[in-house]
Amino acid sequence: MAIRIPNKNPLEVQARNGIGIALPLNGSAIFKTTYTTKDTIKNNLINFILTNQNERIFNLNFGGNLRAQLFNQLTQDNVDNLLLNISSQISLYFPQVNILELLVTPIPDANQLKINLTYSVTNGGITDNIELTFS
């Protein structure tokens, strides 16, 4: 009988080697470190969503561009444009990430926008969820 052995990122072989930087940036040292691919990809996606376009030098199109929606009305057209922008940018900058579900839920009475992203990683056996609320 065949046994499936999950792929392991070569960077995760030694447990003490950090792979990325964790969010928020308020650890006891200068930066908190992530030690698994799952945590690194999750933090990179959160950083992507929170980054605005024209904010990153030499990569002006990078980011979820949520601040551009800050004073717009929470109409279905604006939500659809935001969904399209985030999904196309994630597929461009994170080709190993497959979006399983992306929901942008406006809460007009509370002046909030809730983003729920469920994703999987190709050849990694990783599935995770990100929930962010903006007010």
C-alpha positions in Angstrom: 0.0 0.0 0.0 1.3 3.4 -1.0 1.8 6.0 1.8 1.7 9.7 0.9 4.6 11.6 2.5 3.7 15.3 2.6 6.2 17.7 1.1 8.3 19.6 3.5 9.9 22.9 2.7 13.7 22.5 3.0 13.8 25.6 5.1 11.8 23.9 7.8 14.3 21.0 8.3 16.1 22.7 11.1 13.7 24.0 13.7 15.8 26.9 14.9 16.1 28.6 11.5 13.6 31.4 11.0 12.0 31.8 7.6 10.1 35.1 7.8 8.9 38.0 9.9 5.7 37.7 11.9 3.0 40.4 12.3 2.5 42.6 14.2 5.9 44.0 14.5 5.9 44.4 18.3 7.9 41.5 19.6 10.4 41.4 22.5 13.3 41.5 20.0 13.4 43.7 16.9 11.2 41.3 14.9 9.3 38.2 15.8 10.3 35.3 13.5 8.2 32.7 11.8 9.6 29.1 11.6 7.1 27.4 9.3 6.0 27.9 5.7 2.4 28.1 6.8 3.0 31.1 9.2 5.2 32.8 6.7 2.7 32.7 3.8 -0.1 33.8 6.1 1.9 36.8 7.3 3.0 37.6 3.8 -0.7 37.6 2.7 -1.7 39.8 5.6 1.1 42.2 4.7 0.0 42.2 1.1 -3.6 43.0 2.0 -2.6 45.8 4.3 -0.2 47.4 1.8 -1.5 50.0 -0.6 -0.5 50.4 -4.2 2.2 53.0 -4.8 3.5 52.4 -1.3 6.2 49.9 -2.0 9.3 51.3 -3.8 10.2 49.6 -7.1 7.0 47.5 -7.0 4.2 50.1 -7.2 1.4 47.7 -8.1 2.0 45.5 -5.0 -0.8 45.6 -2.4 -4.5 45.1 -1.7 -5.1 48.9 -2.1 -7.8 49.0 0.7 -7.0 52.6 1.6 -8.3 53.7 -1.8 -11.7 52.4 -0.7 -11.5 54.2 2.6 -14.0 57.0 1.8 -16.0 55.3 -0.9 -19.5 54.1 -0.3 -19.8 50.4 0.5 -21.8 49.5 -2.6 -21.8 46.2 -4.3 -19.9 47.6 -7.3 -17.1 48.8 -5.0 -17.0 45.5 -3.2 -16.8 43.6 -6.5 -14.0 45.8 -7.7 -12.1 45.1 -4.5 -12.6 41.4 -4.8 -11.4 41.4 -8.4 -8.3 43.5 -7.5 -7.3 41.4 -4.5 -7.8 38.1 -6.2 -5.9 39.1 -9.4 -3.0 40.6 -7.4 -2.7 37.5 -5.1 -2.6 35.3 -8.2 0.1 37.5 -9.7 2.3 37.9 -6.6 1.6 34.6 -4.9 1.4 32.0 -7.7 1.7 29.1 -5.2 -1.4 30.3 -3.3 -4.8 29.0 -4.6 -7.8 31.1 -3.4 -10.5 28.7 -2.2 -12.8 31.5 -1.0 -12.6 35.3 -0.9 -15.4 37.2 0.8 -15.6 40.9 1.2 -18.5 41.8 3.5 -19.5 45.4 3.9 -21.1 46.4 7.2 -22.4 49.9 6.3 -24.1 50.6 9.7 -20.8 50.1 11.6 -18.7 51.5 8.7 -16.7 48.3 8.5 -15.4 46.1 5.9 -14.7 42.4 6.7 -12.4 40.3 4.5 -12.3 36.5 4.8 -9.7 34.7 2.7 -9.5 30.9 2.6 -6.5 29.6 0.6 -4.4 26.5 0.0 -0.7 26.3 -1.0 0.3 24.2 -4.1 2.4 21.2 -3.2 2.5 22.1 0.4 -0.6 20.5 1.9 -1.4 23.8 3.6 -4.9 25.2 4.0 -5.5 28.3 6.1 -7.9 31.1 6.7 -7.4 34.9 7.2 -10.1 37.1 8.7 -9.5 40.9 8.8 -11.9 43.6 9.8 -11.4 47.3 8.8 -13.3 50.1 10.4 
